[in-house]
Each structure stands twice: as C-alpha cells, then as structure tokens.
C-alpha cells in the first residue's frame, strides 16, 4: 500500500468507537457520529473550499468498496470535476433511464388513452385494447392474447424478432388481424420514440423492413366471394323487401346509388332475366367507381327501383 494510504484495516474499522474522523488516506475518512453510527466520507478541495462527499454508511459499504469509491472521486478531481456534482448527475441520469424504461403494455395504454377521443367509435378503441392489451369489451382476458410475449418487456427492447413472434404465426391464417396488429405496434413504438423512450428504427415498420421478411398480404389473403341470389328467388325477395319492416333497407339502397345507376340497373335487369348474376359499376363519393361486392346487394338495389 502506498505511503499515506491504507491506514485502516477491517478489524480496526470494526472496533473503532471514538467519535470523530478517522483517516484512511487519500482523502478517505471513517466518520463516527454521536450514538456510534459509522459512515465513509471523501474530503477534497474545490475553488479553495473544503468539501465532504458522502460514500455511504459502513453497514452498506465496506472498507474495500469505500476505497474504490474514493479512487473514483480522486479521478473526477484530477479531470477538473466535482465529485458531488458528478454523483448527482449520475443519479439524475439513472432516474431518467428508469422513467424511460416503461413496458410495451404501459406505452400501449398511454397511446390508447391519448388517441381514444379522436377515433371514430368505441368499437375501434376496443379493438386496440383487445389486440394489444389482451382485454375484451367486458374487461376480461381476451381469448386471443396476441401481444402477450412483448407486453411486459421494456419498449426499448422490442426488436424485429419480437415483432415477428407476434404477427408471423397468424400472418397467413388471420392476415387482416396480423396487419392491423403490426400497424398498431408500429404506432405505439413511434409515439415512444417521439418521447425519447425508443432508439433506432421502428422494428414494426413494413416498407423497407418487414416487407422483406413476410409475404405481401395480397399473396396470402384468401378472398371469398358472396354467393349470388338465383333469379328465380327474386320475386319472393321483392315481396319481402317491400314489407314495412324493410323500409330502412329500401332507403339505404336508394341513397347509395345515383339516379343514372338506378336507371341503368333497372334496364339491365329487364334485358337479363336469364342471368344468375349482374355486374355493374356505381358512383361512390369516398372510393370512386367500383363493382358491387355482393350480387345479393345488387339485386336488392334493382328490386327497390322497379
């Protein structure tokens, strides 16, 4: 041990009882207070003033650890720093990091709460809660808990492998659900990134990332067409459609098509009675022209116009 250092021993520290400061060397002191409590202090000078930097009680910090802490404090002083200020900064940084280390589940709850008011209806919010938090509309655990594997992990630890673990098993069987879950995970992580809680690229991003690992939805989604209504059943359906209880449906049918489309549909139906299905295009303010998704829907519109 260098001269002036290591003046105390473990046995000496244990048996010392005299109140006051007991030097170990290199600025390290064992302080014995009134009542017998013992603690470690590091003494240094800064701007001509003497400062005492607490290193912990003897109960928590042994002699060797106290010497290591004193060595670290001397290094701070050699670099022109203040050991007390350096400790405060380190503790503040640790508190910030701890605050940032929220779980994916907590981040998802926060995102849902912040955006719920802007969503179109309660059902949409319920879907977010069910798919990300695993809670159904009644507040009970949902049958399919898709994000269970990542919910309790720090959001900063979410990576591509974990995202794939959530969506890959259902990518082919529940393509629409998997697509929505991926998008929701991406949005939650983007929000966390904006708060400084996530670093790096978003692992749930599709374009230029997951699209290289998963097949396009158009290649795995199975499209099932609606069955057409046989034209021989049309008269019976007409009678049911004209019943008082179907008034709202008739109004919806008329409101959803333009007058020119209705005239075209009626004329086409008259000329094509032998056909089992009819295709037509109609005007939509939101999505533009597109074919009817259901032959049954088309026939309903034709019937209401005749």
Beta strands, then each sheet from edge to edge (+ up, - down):
strand 1: 20-25
strand 2: 28-32
strand 3: 38-46
strand 4: 49-57
strand 5: 281-282
strand 6: 290-291
sheet 1: 1+ 2- 3+ 4-
sheet 2: 5+ 6-
end
